[in-house]
């Protein structure tokens, strides 16, 4: 009896998934600089040739790992905002949630510490524009409802994005991330509440 072969697309997806999973463990535990391509290709049961074929090089694989973590972060933040009773509360919870994710070991090491060192300014990463667009849309609705002051949504979105990113990087690179997180979140919350009309959120 002949064994059915897997479709090529499925085999490619499996190979990519194995390499990403293995590299993700390595990047999280020893960091990008100390992660050995030979080690994580061997763990995945694959060769360097497979890595080069699918990702180009170690940096390409690192980008794929960050993209995967970013998708997971977005899903977690969407779940947080969906639980809120008002749009403003959801908006606040989502942005503060991003800052607090700097305490997550994987996010801390891979995205916030090694990410900028390897890939450059996070504001230039592929996902940055989508993030700013999402914040802009939320601000536009909140402005229309009279919840926040009459400000330009895109301009404020870029300021919020920059503040939350800087706060998260501060936490990730701090000697005491937990203590720094408390200070950063308190300050960030005060900054965000300054947008409210009469200091109150009604929607």
N, C-alpha and C positions, 0 to 999 in steps of 0.2 A: 504494500500500500504506500503510495507516494505521499510525502508530507507537503502540505501546502506551504509555499514560500510567502513570506510577508511582503506586502507591497513595498516598493523602494522608498516611498514617502514615509512609511511607518518606520522603516529601518533607520532612515536619516534622523527622524525625530527622536528615536530611542538613543542613537549615538550621541546626539546633541545633549539630550537630557542627562545621560550618564556623565559626560564631560563637565557639564554645568554643575551637577550635584557634587561631584568629586572636587572640582575646583572651589566651589563655594565652601566646603568644609575646610579646605586648606587655607583659603584666604581668611576665613573667620578665626582659625586657630593660630596660624603662624604669620599672617599678614602677606600682602602681595609680594614684597621684596624677597621674603624667605620661602615662598611657595615654589616648589620644584615641579616643572612640567612633567618630568619623568615619573615623579611620585604620583601625581593625580591621574596621569594617563594609565599608569600601571594599575592603580586602584580601580579604575573604570574598566580595566581589561582591554584597553585600546592602545594604540601607538601614537607617537608624536605626529605621524603622518595624518592621522584622523583629526587631531587637533588643528593642524595647519590647514587641512582641507575645509573644515567647517568654520573655523574662527580666524584663520590667518596667522595669529600668534597669541602669545599669552595675554597681551593687552586686549585683543579682540574677545578672548574668552572672559576676561575680567569685565568688559563692557556688557557681555551677555548675562553675567551673574548680577551685576548692578541693575540691569533692566528687569530681571526676574524679581529681585528684592523690591524694586520700585513698584512693580505691579501689586505685590503683596501688601506693601505699605498703603497704596491707594485703596485697595479693597478694605483694609482694616479701618482706614479713616472714613470711608464711605459708610461703613457699618456704624461707626461712632456717631456720625452726623445724622444718620437715619433714625436714631433713637431719640433725638432731641424733640422737645415739644414745640419749639418755634424755629424758624429759619435762622434767626440771629444766634440762638443757642447752638444750633447745629454748626453754624459757621465758626463760632468761637471754639467749640469742642474739637472740630476738625483741625483748626490751625494750632491749637494748644497741644492736641494729640500728636501732631507732627514734631513739635519741639520736644515733647516727652519721649518720643521714640528714640531720641539720642541715647537713652539708657539701655536700649536693646543691644546686646553684645554684637550681633551681626551688623546692624545698622550703624552702630558706633564705629566699628573697625573698618568694615568694607566700604560703606557709603560715605561716611563723614570724615574719616581719617585718611584712608588710602585713596579713596575716590578722587578728591581734588589733587592729590600728589601725582596720581597716575594720569588722570583724564583732564586735568585743568579745572577752570572755574565752573562750578555746578550750574551757574546761571546760563551757561552755553550748552549744557547737555540737551539731548533730544527731547527729554520730558519737560524741560523748563517752560516752554511756551504753553504746553497743555495745562500745566499747573497755574500759570498766570491767567490763562483764559478762564479757567474754572473759578478762580477767586474774583476775577472781573465780573463774571456773570452773577455771582452771588451778591456782590456789592451793588450792581446795577438794580437788582430786584429790591434789595434792602433800602436803597436810595429812593426808588419809586414808591415804596410803601411808607416812606417817611420815618424809617427806623434810624437811619444814619444821616449825617450832615450832607450838605450839597457839595460833594467832592467828585472829581473825575475818577470813575471806577478803575480804569486801567492804571492811572498814575498811582492810586492807592494800592492796587493789587501788587504792583511792582515793589512798592515800599514794604508791604506786609510780607511778601515773598522773601525779600532780602533780609528783613528783620528776623523772620523765623529760621531761615537758613543759618544766619550768623549765630543766633542763639543756640541752635542745635550743634553747630561746630564748636562753639565755646564749651558746651557741656561735654561733648565727645572728647575734646582734648584737655579737659580739666583734670587736675590731680584728684579731685573729689566730685565726680560727675553727679552724684545724688544731691549733694548740697548745692552745687551750681545750678542744677535743674530747678530746684525750689526757687532760687533767686531769679532765674531767667523767666520762669513761667509767671511769677508774680508781676515782674516788670512788663512782660509781653501782654498779660491780661489788662493791665492798666493802660497800656498803649492802645489796645484794641477798643477798650471801653470809651476812650476819648473820641471815638467816631460817633457815638450815640447822640441823638438829639435829646437834650435835657438830661443826659446821663441815664436814660431808661430805654429798655428794649420791650416793645410791645408786640412784635411779630417774628 
